[in-house]
Amino acid sequence: MCEGQVKNIMEYETVALDDEGSALVILDQTKLPGSAELLSLHTGEEIWDAIYLLKVRGAPAIGVAAAFGIYLLAKGIETEDYDTFYAAFCRHKEYLNSARPTAVNLSWALNRMEKVCTDNRTLPVAGIKEKLKAEAIALKEEDIRVCRAIGEHGLTLVKPGDGILTHCNAGQLATCRYGTATAPVYLGQERGYHFRVFADETRPLLQGARLTAYELYASGVDVTLICDNMSATVMRNGWVNAVFVGCDRVAANGDTANKIGTSVVAAVAQRYHVPVYVCAPTSTIDMNTLTGADITIEQRPAHEVTDMWYEKPMAPAGVKVFNPAFDVTDHDLIAGIVTEYGIARAPYTESLREIFEKKKQAVG
């Protein structure tokens, strides 16, 4: 379904459930900012493609999409036998999980949905399906609360009028509301902080230009788009007081994987004494991954660099292309990891455990 650009992009839901139509509804991010197109996805293949092709992207949004998706696929399993149902569920789960290897929220959400199945195995299959639906909806509502909490904690790290640089898109379009790295910006906008934001364009998929600059500008934020290789200049000029970025996975030692180029921003920021804060829901923190060296880095097709954004190819035919989607920012370049339960500081092996202890106490 296509809709003309008649309303502000912030009024669209990034991910939604159409239970009556048995569809996962997403805002196709590959079409932004040119047009706002809502896609109704019904099959496992459609959902897998949407995640792989970045039609839905951003770690939290991927998690919510996976939860709705696996619920809809489970809803379509026609059996009353638990073992048969569970085997089919696991096949769907493993298939969806293969779409993107770096973003931990994908596997986290799918594992959470699987736990609903195993915890309720004594219920009729129809009852398990209802539990899955409720869990997926709860996951989306939780994402909104988490992002707002990250925004509140992040806001304590900056002051009105500050310049903030961000890389890639960790905004509302990457979540269900507020975003992670942009949550302090949006809350500050509501409270008259008048932040000045610099958004890196972010190669190779230009999420910073197409998405971050787009949504911030639509929200009335003072945002300036810069190319990735301009971050040192704006920092040297004294225009940046803090860097806020999102991430797709945090290792137990505080190393983080985010869109390619984040580690460059962090290294430059250290040179100019600008603090770098990684905004990460606890769902993105993987305590089973010990260091960044253990994170699988997704490799993307060469045409995203050579052809995708140009009328004619901008590189010689046949040239070799190295196109990793992410890089790892070492923990010693990070001033703090902002979670919904507070801000973790070095040494992260200790502070991240303390964050999870706070979470354990909060959720009982």
Secondary structure, 3 states (H helix, E strand, C coil): CEECCCCCHHHCCCEEEECCCCEEEEECHHHCCCCEEEEEECCHHHHHHHHHCCCCCCHHHHHHHHHHHHHHHHHCCCCCCHHHHHHHHHHHHHHHHCCCCCCHHHHHHHHHHHHHHHHCCCCCHHHHHHHHHHHHHHHHHHHHHHHHHHHHHHHCCCCCCCEEEECCCCCHHHCCCCCCCCHHHHHHHHCCCCCEEEEECCCCCCHHHHHHHHHHHHCCCEEEEECHHHHHHHHHCCCCCEEEECCCEEECCCCEEEECCHHHHHHHHHHCCCCEEEECCHHHEECCCCCHHHCCCCECCCHHHHCCCCCCCCCCCCCCCCCECEEEECHHHCCEEEECCEEECCCHHHHHHHHHHHHHHHHC
